[in-house]
């Protein structure tokens, strides 16, 4: 389980369902999620984000909106890098 203060195993099962386009539960989640970057731990600079996340494969970005209960984010199925990639399998979300 990922050391997250924003999301839990139910969120990971939901992300897995969206990625695989199948119904995934907490118990049958085939994906392994690793925490690569945490702004409160690693710094809030773009360079820090890219140094931790570039070329790591598919990733999910999760952001809590300050002074609210909103969590937003998105899924990128390709490597982060400083150039653009086009993919039909990306998604964004709002909780």
Backbone torsions as a table, in degrees:
resi	resn	phi	psi	omega
1	UNK	NA	141.6	-178.0
2	UNK	-79.5	140.3	178.0
3	UNK	-77.6	81.0	-178.4
4	UNK	-116.0	140.1	175.0
5	UNK	-98.7	-3.2	-176.5
6	UNK	-106.3	-36.7	-174.3
7	UNK	-131.2	164.4	-176.7
8	UNK	-131.7	-173.5	-175.3
9	UNK	-61.3	-29.5	176.4
10	UNK	-65.0	-39.1	177.0
11	UNK	-64.1	-42.5	-180.0
12	UNK	-63.0	-38.5	176.4
13	UNK	-64.9	-39.3	177.1
14	UNK	-64.4	-46.0	176.9
15	UNK	-58.1	-44.2	180.0
16	UNK	-61.1	-39.3	177.3
17	UNK	-63.2	-42.6	179.2
18	UNK	-66.7	-39.5	-179.2
19	UNK	-66.9	-48.4	-174.7
20	UNK	-85.8	-12.1	-176.9
21	UNK	59.9	34.8	176.5
22	UNK	-136.4	162.9	176.9
23	UNK	-78.1	113.4	179.8
24	UNK	-114.2	137.5	176.5
25	UNK	-109.6	173.2	177.3
26	UNK	-58.1	-39.0	-175.1
27	UNK	-77.3	-26.5	-177.4
28	UNK	-113.3	24.8	-179.3
29	UNK	-70.7	114.4	-177.2
30	UNK	-83.4	-6.1	-174.6
31	UNK	-94.5	147.8	174.0
32	UNK	-110.0	123.2	-179.6
33	UNK	-105.4	131.3	179.2
34	UNK	-120.4	134.2	176.0
35	UNK	-77.7	113.3	-179.4
36	UNK	-94.6	-37.7	-171.4
37	UNK	-144.5	134.1	173.1
38	UNK	-133.3	117.4	-176.7
39	UNK	-54.8	-41.8	-179.1
40	UNK	-67.9	-21.2	179.9
41	UNK	-99.8	-41.0	-169.8
42	UNK	-101.6	-7.7	-177.9
43	UNK	103.4	157.8	-174.5
44	UNK	-105.4	21.9	179.9
45	UNK	-92.3	144.3	178.6
46	UNK	-56.1	-39.4	-179.2
47	UNK	-62.0	-37.9	178.3
48	UNK	-65.9	-43.7	177.5
49	UNK	-57.3	-51.5	-176.8
50	UNK	-67.3	-33.1	178.7
51	UNK	-66.4	-28.7	-179.6
52	UNK	-93.0	-26.8	-169.6
53	UNK	-111.1	-21.6	-178.3
54	UNK	-63.3	141.1	174.8
55	UNK	59.6	33.9	178.0
56	UNK	-107.9	3.9	-179.2
57	UNK	90.8	-162.5	-178.1
58	UNK	-58.5	145.6	-178.4
59	UNK	-151.2	157.5	175.0
60	UNK	-118.3	130.7	176.7
61	UNK	-103.9	129.2	-179.1
62	UNK	-126.4	126.6	-177.5
63	UNK	-132.0	131.6	173.6
64	UNK	-94.4	129.4	177.8
65	UNK	-76.2	122.0	-177.2
66	UNK	-56.9	141.4	179.2
67	UNK	60.7	31.6	177.4
68	UNK	-150.2	176.7	173.6
69	UNK	-101.3	7.9	-176.6
70	UNK	-80.6	138.0	171.6
71	UNK	-122.8	127.1	179.8
72	UNK	-123.7	163.8	177.0
73	UNK	173.8	-167.7	-179.4
74	UNK	-164.3	165.8	179.4
75	UNK	-114.1	132.7	177.1
76	UNK	-121.9	110.9	-176.1
77	UNK	-80.0	-3.2	179.1
78	UNK	-117.1	167.3	179.4
79	UNK	-59.4	138.5	168.3
80	UNK	-69.1	139.3	174.4
81	UNK	-160.7	173.8	-174.9
82	UNK	-83.4	8.6	174.6
83	UNK	-120.2	163.3	-176.2
84	UNK	-84.5	145.0	172.5
85	UNK	-129.4	145.2	178.3
86	UNK	-104.0	130.3	178.9
87	UNK	-146.7	136.7	177.0
88	UNK	-82.7	-5.5	-174.7
89	UNK	-100.1	4.1	176.0
90	UNK	-72.6	158.5	171.8
91	UNK	-152.0	159.7	173.8
92	UNK	-122.2	160.2	-178.6
93	UNK	-147.7	162.1	176.4
94	UNK	-141.1	124.2	173.9
95	UNK	-114.2	NA	NA
